[in-house]
Amino acid sequence: MIIPVRCFSCGKPIGHLWEEFKARVADGESPKKVFEDLGMERFCCRSMFLAQGDYVELVGKFKKA
């Protein structure tokens, strides 16, 4: 999946924060601390990141019918 440029609920731009969030969480930081550092206060924006999954490789394995 590709992270949306804006939050679906409130419209705040969030797409530019995804790479930094992903890298910092992969390094072992807690998502809560990363959200606070990035200035993401709204729960709707946070849920966009927490529900995001990298399914490109998985979907790429299947052929079109």
C-alpha positions as CSV (number, residue, x, y, z in Angstrom):
1,M,0.0,0.0,0.0
2,I,1.0,3.6,-0.6
3,I,0.5,6.0,2.3
4,P,-2.0,8.7,1.3
5,V,-0.8,12.3,0.9
6,R,-3.5,13.6,3.3
7,C,-5.4,12.0,6.1
8,F,-8.8,10.8,4.9
9,S,-10.6,12.2,7.9
10,C,-9.2,15.6,8.7
11,G,-7.2,16.4,5.5
12,K,-3.9,17.2,7.2
13,P,-0.9,16.4,5.0
14,I,0.9,13.3,6.4
15,G,2.5,11.6,3.4
16,H,5.9,13.3,3.9
17,L,6.2,11.9,7.4
18,W,5.9,8.2,6.4
19,E,9.5,7.4,5.6
20,E,10.8,8.9,8.8
21,F,8.2,7.2,10.9
22,K,8.9,3.8,9.3
23,A,12.7,4.1,9.7
24,R,12.5,5.2,13.4
25,V,10.0,2.5,14.3
26,A,12.2,-0.1,12.6
27,D,15.1,1.1,14.7
28,G,13.2,0.3,17.8
29,E,11.6,3.6,18.9
30,S,8.0,3.4,20.2
31,P,5.4,4.7,17.7
32,K,4.0,6.9,20.4
33,K,7.3,8.8,20.8
34,V,7.7,9.1,17.0
35,F,4.2,10.5,16.6
36,E,4.9,13.1,19.3
37,D,8.2,14.1,17.7
38,L,6.6,14.4,14.3
39,G,3.8,16.5,15.6
40,M,1.0,14.1,14.8
41,E,-1.6,14.7,17.5
42,R,-4.8,13.6,15.9
43,F,-5.9,10.0,16.3
44,C,-7.2,9.8,12.8
45,C,-3.8,10.6,11.4
46,R,-2.1,8.2,13.7
47,S,-4.5,5.4,12.7
48,M,-3.5,6.0,9.0
49,F,0.1,5.1,9.9
50,L,-0.6,2.3,12.3
51,A,-3.0,0.5,9.9
52,Q,-0.6,0.8,7.0
53,G,1.0,-2.4,5.7
54,D,3.6,-3.0,3.1
55,Y,1.7,-5.4,0.8
56,V,3.4,-4.5,-2.5
57,E,5.7,-7.5,-2.5
58,L,2.8,-9.8,-1.5
59,V,0.4,-8.6,-4.2
60,G,3.2,-8.6,-6.8
61,K,3.4,-12.4,-6.6
62,F,0.0,-12.9,-8.1
63,K,-0.8,-12.8,-11.8
64,K,-3.6,-10.8,-13.4
65,A,-6.4,-13.0,-14.6
